[in-house]
Amino acid sequence: MNDSIKKAAEEIANKIASLPKDAEFTFGSFFKDYLFKNSDQFSLMKEVKRLCEEKGIELENTQPDAIMGMPWVYKYKKKN
């Protein structure tokens, strides 16, 4: 994973950490601030989720059974 993805993932994880409990968001809403190709966005999403888990941030996919295409368009809720 390249350094730009790691840096962006850390920034996004920090933004998610600052959200209030029960805030809903899509990863895509954060990704729009960066110019990564779709192939890199998969790595970015994986790294953001890993960092959130590492920081103890609980995320819930509110649309787990929906088929919507790219994983960053699903709505998530910050549980804590």
Stockholm file with secondary structure:
# STOCKHOLM 1.0

chainA/1-80         MNDSIKKAAEEIANKIASLPKDAEFTFGSFFKDYLFKNSDQFSLMKEVKRLCEEKGIELENTQPDAIMGMPWVYKYKKKN
#=GR chainA/1-80 SS CCHHHHHHHHHHHHHHHTSCTTCEEEHHHHHTTSCCCHHHHHHHHHHHHHHHHHTTCCEEESCTTCCCSSGGGSEEEECC
#=GC SS_cons        CCHHHHHHHHHHHHHHHTSCTTCEEEHHHHHTTSCCCHHHHHHHHHHHHHHHHHTTCCEEESCTTCCCSSGGGSEEEECC
//
